[in-house]
């Protein structure tokens, strides 16, 4: 069952990223997230504008595809509910995974454009 992410979930979630050779540290992840322990997680990044960002979706290694997909659908549903309760008017998602893009379309997200992600360490 999907529930709010807790600090005690951090070690498990970070291990999922590291198992995929994705270098993510705890300070990269916001406190607002939703998880089904042992299966998948996603995070809501709050902005000081009228939109938020849904990002850092990850699943446990070796999770069966149908289980992962259903869980991610439920996580996105909870994130949409939370974003509305927080007063955001739009939620952006940045995805390269075809399954995550499909989940977004299923839940009413629309295509905007393809983009290149760049970053600068400060």
C-alpha positions, 0 to 999 in steps of 0.5 A: 500500500502506498504511503508517505515517504519517511526519513526511515525509508531513505536507506532503502530508496538510495540503495535502489538508485545505487543499484542502477549506478545512479549517484543520488544522495539523501540531500537530493531528495525532497521530504515530500514523497510517496512509497510502497516499501520494497517496490517503488517511490516518487517525489514531489518537488515544491517550488515557490511558483504555482507549479510543482515537479514530480521527479526521482521515480525509482523502483526496487531492483527485480520488481516484476513489471506489472507490480512496478507499473501498478505501484507507480500509477498509485504513487502518481495518483497520490502525488496529484492529490497532494499537489492539489491539496498544496494549491499547485496549479500544474505538475511537471514531470521530466521522464525518459522512461517510456513506461513513466511517460505512459503513466503520465499520459494515463493520468492526464499529463500532456506532452510539452517538448523534449529537452536536454537536462544540464546541471552545474554544481554550486 
